[in-house]
Amino acid sequence: MFCRLICILKAETLCVQDSYITASNCKEKDVEDPVSSRSYAIGGIYRVNIKQGKVVSMRLCVGSRVPMEEVAQAVVLAGKGIEGDRHNLNKDGTKSKRQILLMDRETLSRFQLDDGVIRENITVEGLELSSLTDGDRVSVGSDVVLQITGECEPCSRMDEIRQGLQVELKGQRGMLAYAEPGGTISVGDSITVSVGDSITVI
């Protein structure tokens, strides 16, 4: 099980063992989970239920009905989305509700679809995205955090891929997200999710 907790200022010792993190000899009182944005007092053992997968492919939407551009690396801009993607801002310059679309390979495989066919930006493996809900935070690589904003509603263009696919993908066309802290992400990066109420101090 992968865990990620950091001491807000400076800890002399931070020990990671399986799904437990023990912090000792901390000079400050708080430990923060950067995915769920919650803080906890130092001095105990923290059990964390975190799901982890990896990024297996990425692509940019460079235009309507234009083939997606596959990339190995992308720059995520905080509050905007992926640099070079048409969805990072609305035409009037306001924040787009569809900054980034994530989709998992497991769901694509069930529908016998290849990566990128449904025009997702980030394809992941090992993490079924339909289990996420609004407000969950997804950490990609070492810097980027995405906040889930809801499901992507299948549009009529799905039936251009295969007749009936729009209905079949209801509730399973991936998850939309806003970019919070930005940075660079690459194919092969880990992607981790901490559900809001899954962290307990014991």
Secondary structure as the mmCIF struct_conf table of DSSP 4:
data_model
#
loop_
_struct_conf.conf_type_id
_struct_conf.id
_struct_conf.beg_label_comp_id
_struct_conf.beg_label_asym_id
_struct_conf.beg_label_seq_id
_struct_conf.end_label_comp_id
_struct_conf.end_label_asym_id
_struct_conf.end_label_seq_id
STRN STRN1 ILE A 6 CYS A 7
BEND BEND1 ILE A 8 LEU A 9
STRN STRN2 ALA A 11 GLN A 17
TURN_TY1_P TURN_TY1_P1 ASP A 18 SER A 19
STRN STRN3 TYR A 20 CYS A 26
BEND BEND2 LYS A 27 LYS A 29
STRN STRN4 ASP A 30 ASP A 33
TURN_TY1_P TURN_TY1_P2 PRO A 34 SER A 37
STRN STRN5 ARG A 38 ALA A 41
BEND BEND3 ILE A 42 GLY A 44
STRN STRN6 ILE A 45 LEU A 60
BEND BEND4 GLY A 63 GLY A 63
TURN_TY1_P TURN_TY1_P3 SER A 64 ARG A 65
BEND BEND5 VAL A 66 VAL A 66
HELX_LH_PP_P HELX_LH_PP_P1 PRO A 67 MET A 68
STRN STRN7 GLU A 69 VAL A 71
BEND BEND6 ALA A 72 ALA A 72
STRN STRN8 GLN A 73 LEU A 77
TURN_TY1_P TURN_TY1_P4 ALA A 78 LYS A 80
STRN STRN9 GLY A 81 ILE A 82
TURN_TY1_P TURN_TY1_P5 GLU A 83 GLY A 84
TURN_TY1_P TURN_TY1_P6 ARG A 86 HIS A 87
BEND BEND7 ASN A 88 LEU A 89
TURN_TY1_P TURN_TY1_P7 LYS A 91 ASP A 92
BEND BEND8 GLY A 93 THR A 94
HELX_LH_PP_P HELX_LH_PP_P2 LYS A 95 SER A 96
TURN_TY1_P TURN_TY1_P8 LYS A 97 ARG A 98
BEND BEND9 GLN A 99 GLN A 99
STRN STRN10 ILE A 100 ASP A 104
HELX_RH_AL_P HELX_RH_AL_P1 ARG A 105 ARG A 110
TURN_TY1_P TURN_TY1_P9 PHE A 111 GLN A 112
TURN_TY1_P TURN_TY1_P10 ASP A 115 ILE A 118
BEND BEND10 ASN A 121 ASN A 121
STRN STRN11 ILE A 122 GLU A 125
BEND BEND11 GLY A 126 GLY A 126
HELX_RH_3T_P HELX_RH_3T_P1 LEU A 129 SER A 131
TURN_TY1_P TURN_TY1_P11 ASP A 134 GLY A 135
STRN STRN12 ARG A 137 VAL A 140
TURN_TY1_P TURN_TY1_P12 GLY A 141 ASP A 143
STRN STRN13 VAL A 144 GLU A 151
HELX_LH_PP_P HELX_LH_PP_P3 CYS A 152 PRO A 154
TURN_TY1_P TURN_TY1_P13 SER A 156 ARG A 157
HELX_RH_AL_P HELX_RH_AL_P2 MET A 158 ILE A 161
BEND BEND12 ARG A 162 ARG A 162
TURN_TY1_P TURN_TY1_P14 GLN A 163 GLY A 164
HELX_RH_AL_P HELX_RH_AL_P3 LEU A 165 GLU A 168
TURN_TY1_P TURN_TY1_P15 LEU A 169 GLY A 171
BEND BEND13 ARG A 173 ARG A 173
STRN STRN14 MET A 175 ALA A 179
BEND BEND14 PRO A 181 PRO A 181
STRN STRN15 GLY A 183 SER A 186
TURN_TY1_P TURN_TY1_P16 VAL A 187 GLY A 188
STRN STRN16 SER A 190 VAL A 201
#
